[in-house]
Amino acid sequence: MADKSFNAFEMARAQFDKIADMIGLDAGTRALLRSPLREYHFLVPVRMDDGSVQVFQGFRCQHNDARGPSKGGIRFHPQETIDTVRALSMWMTWKCAVADIPLGGGKGGVICDPHNLSAREQEAICRGWIRQLARDVGPVTDVPAPDVMTNPQHMLWMLDEFETIHGGHYPGLITGKPVGMGGSLGRTQATGYGVVYTLREALKDLNIRPQDTTASVQGFGNVSQYAIELYHQLGGKTILVSSWDQEEQKSFSFRKMSGVDLGELRGIADRFGGIDKAKAKALGYEVLDGEAWIEQDVDILLPCALENQITGETAKKISGKVKIIAEGANGPTTPEADALLKERGIFVIPDFLANAGGVTCSYFEQVQSNMNYFWEMDEVLGKLDVKMTAAYIAVSEVARKQKLYMRDAAYVVAINRVAQACRDRGWV
């Protein structure tokens, strides 16, 4: 559940301010990058299946587009707030910059719960969202994508509405589309694989062989499943995954000390990644509390669920054996927890570097859509590996040369690139 006292935008600004001080950023650039350039608040009226009209609140933030069109997902979430959207749009700017792709940061959302909406009602929300923003998004201005509780079908409804309004084909408007309708092969794997490409490089840096490591993973959605898949291909062993239980409205952890079987767990999970407890027990998994993922005696922790999970409090539970945390989720670690991890010498691959595989592949999708020519799977994943490896090396070199914590180094790289683009354009 969302912690009411936690404000993602305040956290995003605190992280930015710290690095702005460190690199001596001038006041003008600082003021420009501390807030979104543009934000939209609007209402989406929907005639529900029962004939009543419900009005949903929608948002879009375009944080910075000095390096290229804004890019970022649209979330459907009952606890969505404008501050979360602001923070995520800001993190997207840094993520695109650290991955060195020519896009800026954007984010959108609607306050709703898709679990309680029919497909037709969800379609109406998607079309209504685009109608409100039809003049302010597009292939060369702002390119949305799926995020929490949105999927390729939602993107296609939005694309169809945009094309109906503008009278033409604009597949580059939106990414995360179904393959065959302008979507890119490899997009499903991209975020999870990207996490593990950076993990592989970090293990090299620390002279650790993947086959000598174990991992504990928070979450069992798309990112987590593909991260586990590639990590196992490298020879690693996962002993625990946690997942959200929709019925009980809390998460549980599933542990097997001999190593979890990914195919087996996928077979007993619903489309949201919720694992069936009774079936897991029958397959020999211990069912533990949802928080147990952070306390395991493993080498690697992979938080791949929600923000604000490794806090000053929970960080104290991290085993002395843990050497690497690779952040598959956005904003999973608070600044208080960062200070503890830094002190303990745990190597953190920060979220907007580790999980930049998703936006990098979205960029590939946008490129393919705009040129109307599509690549094979191997080509997409090969290009993704090259981009993620280069991004990791750029950050780890800054960290090594300037003796910085990895998150700080990633921010230094990203903020410098965006600030330079703003200066080059004469904005500041």
C-alpha positions in Angstrom: 0.0 0.0 0.0 1.1 3.6 -0.6 2.6 5.2 2.5 0.8 8.5 2.9 3.8 10.2 4.4 6.0 9.2 1.5 6.2 11.7 -1.3 8.0 10.5 -4.4 8.4 14.0 -5.9 10.1 15.3 -2.7 12.5 12.3 -2.9 13.2 12.9 -6.6 14.0 16.5 -5.8 16.2 15.7 -2.8 18.2 13.3 -5.0 18.5 16.0 -7.7 19.5 18.8 -5.2 22.2 16.6 -3.7 23.9 16.1 -7.1 23.2 19.7 -8.3 25.2 20.8 -5.2 27.9 18.2 -5.9 28.5 19.3 -9.5 27.9 23.0 -8.8 24.9 23.4 -11.1 24.0 27.1 -11.7 20.7 28.5 -10.3 18.9 28.8 -13.6 19.5 25.2 -14.8 18.7 24.0 -11.3 15.3 25.8 -11.3 14.6 24.4 -14.8 15.3 20.8 -13.9 13.7 20.7 -10.4 10.2 20.8 -11.9 8.4 19.5 -15.0 8.4 21.9 -18.0 4.7 21.2 -18.5 2.0 19.3 -16.7 -1.6 18.5 -17.6 -4.5 17.8 -15.3 -7.8 16.8 -16.9 -11.0 14.8 -16.3 -12.1 11.8 -18.3 -15.9 11.2 -18.2 -16.8 7.6 -18.9 -20.3 6.1 -19.4 -20.0 2.9 -17.4 -21.6 -0.5 -18.3 -24.5 0.1 -15.8 -25.4 3.4 -17.6 -24.0 5.7 -14.9 -21.2 8.2 -15.7 -18.0 8.1 -13.7 -15.4 10.9 -14.0 -11.7 9.8 -13.8 -8.8 12.1 -13.1 -5.9 12.0 -15.5 -2.4 13.5 -15.6 0.6 13.9 -17.9 3.9 15.5 -16.9 6.6 16.4 -19.5 9.6 17.0 -17.3 12.3 17.9 -19.9 12.6 17.5 -23.6 15.9 19.2 -24.3 17.4 15.9 -25.6 14.4 14.7 -27.5 10.6 14.0 -27.3 9.3 13.2 -23.8 9.0 9.5 -23.1 7.2 7.7 -20.3 4.5 5.3 -19.2 0.9 5.8 -18.3 -0.2 4.1 -15.0 -3.7 3.1 -14.0 -3.7 3.0 -10.2 -6.2 3.8 -7.5 -3.5 5.6 -5.4 -2.1 7.6 -8.4 -1.1 11.1 -7.4 0.3 14.1 -9.4 3.4 14.0 -7.2 4.1 10.4 -8.2 3.7 11.3 -11.8 6.0 14.3 -11.4 8.7 12.2 -9.8 8.5 9.5 -12.4 8.7 12.0 -15.2 11.8 13.4 -13.6 13.4 9.9 -13.2 12.5 9.2 -16.8 14.6 12.3 -17.9 17.6 10.9 -16.0 16.9 7.4 -17.3 16.9 8.4 -21.0 20.0 10.5 -20.4 22.0 7.8 -18.6 21.0 5.3 -21.3 22.2 7.9 -23.8 19.0 7.8 -25.9 17.7 11.0 -27.6 14.5 11.3 -25.5 13.3 13.3 -22.5 11.2 12.4 -19.5 7.5 12.2 -19.3 4.9 10.2 -17.3 1.1 9.9 -17.2 -1.6 8.4 -15.1 -5.2 7.9 -14.4 -6.7 7.4 -10.9 -8.6 4.1 -11.4 -8.5 0.4 -10.6 -8.6 -1.8 -13.7 -9.4 -4.8 -11.5 -12.9 -3.3 -11.1 -13.4 -2.1 -14.7 -14.6 -4.0 -17.7 -12.5 -4.0 -20.9 -15.0 -1.6 -22.5 -14.7 0.8 -19.6 -10.9 0.6 -19.7 -11.1 1.3 -23.5 -13.2 4.4 -22.8 -10.6 5.7 -20.3 -7.8 5.2 -22.8 -9.6 7.0 -25.6 -10.7 9.8 -23.3 -7.1 10.2 -22.0 -5.8 10.6 -25.6 -8.7 13.0 -26.6 -7.6 15.3 -23.7 -4.0 15.3 -24.9 -4.3 14.9 -28.7 -2.5 18.2 -29.4 0.2 17.7 -26.7 1.5 14.2 -27.5 2.8 12.7 -30.7 5.8 10.9 -32.4 7.9 14.1 -32.3 6.7 15.6 -29.0 5.8 13.1 -26.3 5.7 9.3 -26.7 3.7 7.4 -24.0 4.0 3.7 -23.1 2.5 1.1 -20.8 3.3 1.2 -17.0 1.7 -0.2 -13.9 -1.6 -2.0 -14.8 -1.6 -0.9 -18.5 -0.7 -3.1 -21.4 -0.3 -3.4 -25.2 -4.1 -3.4 -25.7 -4.4 -0.1 -23.8 -1.7 1.4 -26.0 -3.4 0.2 -29.2 -6.7 1.8 -28.1 -4.9 5.1 -27.5 -3.0 4.9 -30.8 -6.3 4.2 -32.7 -8.0 7.2 -31.0 -5.0 9.5 -31.9 -5.0 8.3 -35.5 -8.7 8.8 -35.8 -8.3 12.4 -34.5 -5.4 13.2 -36.8 -6.4 11.2 -39.8 -3.3 9.1 -40.6 -1.0 6.4 -39.3 1.3 7.5 -36.5 2.7 4.2 -35.0 5.6 6.2 -33.5 3.1 8.0 -31.1 3.2 5.3 -28.5 5.4 2.3 -27.6 4.6 -1.0 -25.9 2.2 -1.9 -28.8 1.5 -5.5 -29.7 4.0 -7.1 -32.1 2.5 -7.0 -35.6 0.8 -3.7 -34.8 4.0 -1.6 -34.6 5.4 -3.2 -31.5 9.0 -4.3 -31.2 10.2 -7.9 -30.6 12.1 -8.1 -27.4 10.1 -5.4 -25.6 8.6 -8.0 -23.2 12.0 -9.2 -22.1 13.8 -5.8 -22.3 13.5 -4.4 -18.8 14.3 -7.7 -17.0 17.1 -8.5 -19.4 18.5 -5.0 -19.1 18.6 -5.4 -15.3 20.7 -8.6 -15.7 23.0 -7.1 -18.4 24.0 -4.5 -15.9 24.2 -7.1 -13.1 26.5 -9.2 -15.3 28.8 -6.2 -15.7 28.8 -5.5 -12.0 29.7 -9.1 -11.2 32.7 -8.7 -13.6 33.7 -5.5 -11.8 33.6 -7.3 -8.5 35.3 -10.4 -9.9 32.4 -12.7 -9.0 31.2 -15.5 -11.2 27.4 -15.5 -11.8 27.3 -19.3 -11.2 28.6 -18.8 -7.7 25.7 -16.5 -6.7 22.2 -16.7 -5.3 19.5 -14.1 -5.5 16.2 -13.1 -3.8 13.7 -11.2 -5.9 10.8 -8.9 -4.9 7.9 -9.1 -7.3 6.8 -11.6 -9.9 5.7 -9.3 -12.7 7.2 -9.0 -16.2 10.5 -7.4 -15.1 11.1 -9.9 -12.4 10.3 -12.9 -14.6 12.6 -12.0 -17.4 15.4 -10.9 -15.0 15.2 -14.4 -13.3 15.1 -16.0 -16.8 18.4 -14.4 -18.0 20.0 -14.6 -14.5 19.4 -18.4 -14.6 20.9 -18.6 -18.1 24.1 -16.9 -16.7 24.2 -19.7 -14.1 22.8 -17.9 -11.1 20.2 -19.5 -8.6 17.2 -17.7 -7.3 16.0 -19.0 -3.9 13.0 -16.7 -3.3 10.5 -14.6 -5.1 7.7 -12.5 -3.6 4.3 -11.7 -5.3 1.2 -9.6 -4.6 -1.9 -11.5 -3.6 -5.0 -9.7 -5.0 -7.5 -11.5 -2.7 -5.6 -10.9 0.5 -4.3 -7.4 -0.6 -0.8 -8.2 0.6 2.3 -9.9 -0.7 3.8 -13.3 0.1 7.2 -14.8 -0.5 7.9 -18.2 -2.0 11.2 -19.8 -1.1 12.9 -23.0 -2.3 16.5 -23.3 -1.0 17.4 -25.7 -3.9 16.4 -22.9 -6.3 13.1 -21.8 -7.7 11.9 -23.2 -11.0 10.8 -20.2 -13.2 8.6 -22.3 -15.5 6.9 -24.0 -12.6 6.1 -20.6 -10.9 4.9 -19.1 -14.2 2.5 -22.0 -14.5 0.8 -21.2 -11.2 0.7 -17.3 -11.5 -2.1 -15.1 -12.8 -1.6 -12.5 -15.5 -0.6 -9.9 -12.9 2.1 -12.2 -11.5 0.2 -13.3 -8.4 1.3 -16.8 -7.4 -1.2 -19.3 -6.2 -0.2 -20.1 -2.6 -1.8 -23.6 -2.3 -0.2 -24.8 -5.6 3.2 -23.3 -4.6 3.0 -25.3 -1.3 2.1 -28.5 -3.2 5.3 -27.9 -5.3 7.4 -27.7 -2.2 7.8 -23.9 -1.7 7.8 -22.4 1.7 5.2 -19.6 1.8 6.6 -16.7 3.9 5.7 -13.1 4.7 6.0 -10.6 1.8 8.8 -8.8 3.5 11.0 -11.9 3.8 12.7 -11.2 0.4 14.9 -8.6 2.0 16.2 -10.8 4.8 17.6 -13.7 2.8 21.2 -14.9 3.0 21.9 -14.3 -0.7 24.5 -12.5 -2.8 22.1 -10.4 -4.9 18.8 -8.7 -4.1 16.6 -7.7 -7.0 13.8 -5.4 -5.9 11.4 -5.5 -9.0 8.1 -4.4 -7.5 7.2 -0.9 -6.2 8.9 2.3 -5.0 9.9 2.9 -1.3 10.7 -0.8 -0.4 14.3 -0.5 1.0 13.9 2.1 3.7 16.0 3.1 6.7 14.1 0.5 8.7 14.1 -2.5 6.2 17.7 -1.9 5.1 18.8 -3.0 8.6 17.4 -6.5 7.8 19.7 -7.0 4.8 22.0 -10.0 5.3 25.8 -9.4 5.6 26.2 -11.8 2.7 24.5 -9.4 0.2 27.0 -7.9 -2.2 24.8 -6.4 -5.0 21.4 -4.8 -5.2 20.1 -4.3 -8.8 17.0 -2.1 -8.8 14.5 -3.4 -11.3 11.7 -1.2 -9.8 11.6 2.6 -9.9 12.6 4.3 -6.7 12.7 1.2 -4.4 15.4 2.7 -2.1 15.0 5.7 0.1 17.9 8.2 0.7 18.1 7.0 4.4 18.5 3.4 3.2 21.1 4.6 0.6 23.3 6.0 3.3 23.2 2.6 5.1 24.0 0.6 2.0 26.9 2.9 1.1 28.3 2.5 4.6 28.0 -1.3 4.4 29.8 -1.3 1.0 26.9 -2.9 -0.8 27.2 -2.3 -4.6 23.9 -0.8 -5.8 23.0 -0.6 -9.5 20.5 2.3 -9.4 17.0 2.0 -10.8 17.3 4.4 -13.7 20.4 2.6 -14.9 19.4 -1.0 -14.1 15.9 -0.8 -15.5 16.6 1.4 -18.5 16.3 -1.6 -20.7 12.6 -1.0 -21.0 12.9 2.6 -22.2 15.8 1.7 -24.5 13.7 -1.0 -26.2 10.8 1.5 -26.4 13.2 3.8 -28.2 14.1 1.0 -30.6 10.3 0.5 -31.1 9.8 4.2 -31.8 12.7 4.2 -34.3 11.3 1.1 -36.0 7.7 2.5 -36.1 8.9 5.8 -37.5 10.9 4.2 -40.3 8.2 1.5 -40.8 10.8 -1.3 -40.8 11.1 -3.9 -38.1 14.1 -5.8 -36.7 14.4 -9.5 -35.7 14.5 -10.5 -32.0 18.2 -11.2 -32.0 19.0 -7.8 -33.4 16.8 -6.0 -30.8 18.3 -7.9 -27.9 21.9 -7.5 -29.3 21.4 -3.7 -29.6 19.9 -3.7 -26.1 22.9 -5.5 -24.6 25.3 -3.0 -26.4 23.4 0.1 -25.1 22.9 -1.2 -21.5 26.6 -2.3 -21.3 27.8 1.1 -22.5 25.5 2.9 -20.1 26.8 0.7 -17.2 30.4 1.3 -18.1 30.0 5.1 -18.4 28.5 5.2 -14.9 31.0 2.8 -13.3 33.9 4.8 -14.7 32.6 8.0 -13.2 32.0 6.1 -9.9 35.6 4.8 -9.9 37.3 8.0 -11.0 35.4 10.3 -8.7 35.1 7.7 -5.9 31.3 8.0 -5.9 28.5 5.7 -4.9 26.9 4.2 -8.1 23.6 6.1 -7.7 25.4 9.4 -7.3 27.6 8.6 -10.3 24.5 7.7 -12.5 22.9 11.1 -11.5 26.1 13.0 -12.3 26.3 11.4 -15.8 22.5 12.0 -16.4 22.2 15.5 -15.0 25.3 16.7 -16.8 24.0 15.4 -20.1 20.6 17.1 -19.7 22.1 20.3 -18.4 24.4 20.4 -21.3 21.5 20.0 -23.8 19.6 22.9 -22.1 22.8 25.0 -22.3 23.4 24.1 -26.0 19.8 25.1 -26.8 20.3 28.4 -25.1 17.5 27.8 -22.6 19.9 28.6 -19.7 
